[in-house]
Amino acid sequence: MELAVGSIVAGRVTGITKFGAFVAVEGGKSGLVHISEISSSYVNDIHDFLTDGQEVQVKVLSVSPEGKINLSIKQAQPAPAPRPRPARPASGPARPAPPMPTAAPAEPSFEDKLKQFLSVSDSKQSEVNRHMAGKRGGRRRK
């Protein structure tokens, strides 16, 4: 049976790597579920979501001419329901505005940081030059 792009099929996880999971589908074919297509939440470790031999539903994303099959577990699942918004009161007294946070100490501007860096850098460089002059025998002549 030929796999059609967009179809949802059953498969079995046959291997897990750091970048995704290989899933065997109908017809003895195998495809890759990339780590970004495993779950709608952040996936740090694939083993937290899948195990070897696990049965999964996958959606066929693409089939290349070379026979590579790209699959998605995330897209095969129904879309998560949107979170309900908290209800706003229809009418009532307006709440006072929250107090303004106190201003944090102002961070020095880029120019100030650059001046400080140049000053420290010049002093370090002159110290290195003095040290190296002593090593080279750079004594003054009378």
KAZI-V916936 format. One record per residue. N is the residue number from 0. RES is the residue in one letter. PHI is phi in degrees with one decimal (NA if undefined). NEAR is the number of other ideal C-beta (glycine too) atoms within 12 Angstrom. Layout:
n:N res:RES phi:PHI near:NEAR
n:N res:RES phi:PHI near:NEAR
This chain:
n:0 res:M phi:NA near:11
n:1 res:E phi:-84.5 near:14
n:2 res:L phi:-81.0 near:29
n:3 res:A phi:-96.3 near:16
n:4 res:V phi:-62.6 near:19
n:5 res:G phi:97.2 near:17
n:6 res:S phi:-81.2 near:24
n:7 res:I phi:-107.2 near:24
n:8 res:V phi:-129.8 near:31
n:9 res:A phi:-88.3 near:20
n:10 res:G phi:-151.5 near:35
n:11 res:R phi:-127.0 near:26
n:12 res:V phi:-66.8 near:32
n:13 res:T phi:-108.9 near:26
n:14 res:G phi:-163.0 near:22
n:15 res:I phi:-125.0 near:26
n:16 res:T phi:-121.5 near:19
n:17 res:K phi:-72.4 near:13
n:18 res:F phi:-106.6 near:16
n:19 res:G phi:166.9 near:29
n:20 res:A phi:-132.6 near:39
n:21 res:F phi:-93.7 near:30
n:22 res:V phi:-125.9 near:40
n:23 res:A phi:-84.7 near:27
n:24 res:V phi:-115.7 near:34
n:25 res:E phi:-54.7 near:21
n:26 res:G phi:80.0 near:16
n:27 res:G phi:72.0 near:14
n:28 res:K phi:-93.4 near:24
n:29 res:S phi:-132.4 near:25
n:30 res:G phi:-135.9 near:38
n:31 res:L phi:-108.9 near:36
n:32 res:V phi:-104.1 near:42
n:33 res:H phi:-66.4 near:28
n:34 res:I phi:-55.9 near:25
n:35 res:S phi:-74.4 near:22
n:36 res:E phi:-108.1 near:31
n:37 res:I phi:-85.7 near:35
n:38 res:S phi:-147.1 near:25
n:39 res:S phi:-77.8 near:18
n:40 res:S phi:-95.3 near:12
n:41 res:Y phi:-65.7 near:13
n:42 res:V phi:-112.4 near:24
n:43 res:N phi:-90.4 near:12
n:44 res:D phi:-126.5 near:16
n:45 res:I phi:-62.9 near:30
n:46 res:H phi:-63.7 near:17
n:47 res:D phi:-71.7 near:15
n:48 res:F phi:-113.6 near:25
n:49 res:L phi:-131.9 near:30
n:50 res:T phi:-132.3 near:17
n:51 res:D phi:-62.0 near:18
n:52 res:G phi:86.9 near:16
n:53 res:Q phi:-71.2 near:25
n:54 res:E phi:-83.9 near:18
n:55 res:V phi:-137.5 near:34
n:56 res:Q phi:-95.8 near:24
n:57 res:V phi:-128.9 near:41
n:58 res:K phi:-105.7 near:30
n:59 res:V phi:-80.2 near:35
n:60 res:L phi:-87.1 near:28
n:61 res:S phi:-160.7 near:23
n:62 res:V phi:-131.0 near:23
n:63 res:S phi:-80.6 near:14
n:64 res:P phi:-60.5 near:7
n:65 res:E phi:-78.9 near:8
n:66 res:G phi:100.3 near:16
n:67 res:K phi:-74.4 near:18
n:68 res:I phi:-114.9 near:34
n:69 res:N phi:-98.9 near:29
n:70 res:L phi:-121.8 near:41
n:71 res:S phi:-142.5 near:34
n:72 res:I phi:-84.3 near:37
n:73 res:K phi:-58.4 near:28
n:74 res:Q phi:-78.2 near:26
n:75 res:A phi:-80.6 near:27
n:76 res:Q phi:-88.0 near:20
n:77 res:P phi:-64.9 near:11
n:78 res:A phi:-62.6 near:9
n:79 res:P phi:-64.6 near:10
n:80 res:A phi:-67.8 near:8
n:81 res:P phi:-65.5 near:6
n:82 res:R phi:-70.2 near:6
n:83 res:P phi:-70.5 near:6
n:84 res:R phi:-82.6 near:6
n:85 res:P phi:-65.9 near:6
n:86 res:A phi:-71.9 near:6
n:87 res:R phi:-97.3 near:8
n:88 res:P phi:-65.0 near:9
n:89 res:A phi:-66.3 near:5
n:90 res:S phi:-150.8 near:6
n:91 res:G phi:151.2 near:7
n:92 res:P phi:-67.0 near:6
n:93 res:A phi:-72.5 near:7
n:94 res:R phi:-77.0 near:8
n:95 res:P phi:-68.8 near:7
n:96 res:A phi:-66.1 near:6
n:97 res:P phi:-64.7 near:6
n:98 res:P phi:-63.8 near:6
n:99 res:M phi:-71.0 near:7
n:100 res:P phi:-66.3 near:6
n:101 res:T phi:-68.7 near:6
n:102 res:A phi:-68.1 near:7
n:103 res:A phi:-73.0 near:6
n:104 res:P phi:-56.0 near:6
n:105 res:A phi:-65.4 near:7
n:106 res:E phi:-78.0 near:9
n:107 res:P phi:-60.4 near:12
n:108 res:S phi:-72.1 near:10
n:109 res:F phi:-59.4 near:10
n:110 res:E phi:-62.0 near:10
n:111 res:D phi:-64.9 near:13
n:112 res:K phi:-62.7 near:13
n:113 res:L phi:-65.3 near:13
n:114 res:K phi:-61.4 near:14
n:115 res:Q phi:-63.4 near:15
n:116 res:F phi:-61.4 near:15
n:117 res:L phi:-62.5 near:14
n:118 res:S phi:-62.3 near:14
n:119 res:V phi:-64.2 near:14
n:120 res:S phi:-62.9 near:14
n:121 res:D phi:-62.3 near:14
n:122 res:S phi:-66.3 near:14
n:123 res:K phi:-65.3 near:14
n:124 res:Q phi:-65.4 near:14
n:125 res:S phi:-65.9 near:14
n:126 res:E phi:-64.3 near:14
n:127 res:V phi:-63.8 near:14
n:128 res:N phi:-61.9 near:15
n:129 res:R phi:-62.2 near:14
n:130 res:H phi:-64.3 near:13
n:131 res:M phi:-69.7 near:13
n:132 res:A phi:-63.8 near:14
n:133 res:G phi:-67.2 near:13
n:134 res:K phi:-72.5 near:11
n:135 res:R phi:-86.1 near:10
n:136 res:G phi:77.0 near:9
n:137 res:G phi:-83.0 near:12
n:138 res:R phi:-80.9 near:9
n:139 res:R phi:-80.2 near:7
n:140 res:R phi:-92.1 near:5
n:141 res:K phi:-91.5 near:3
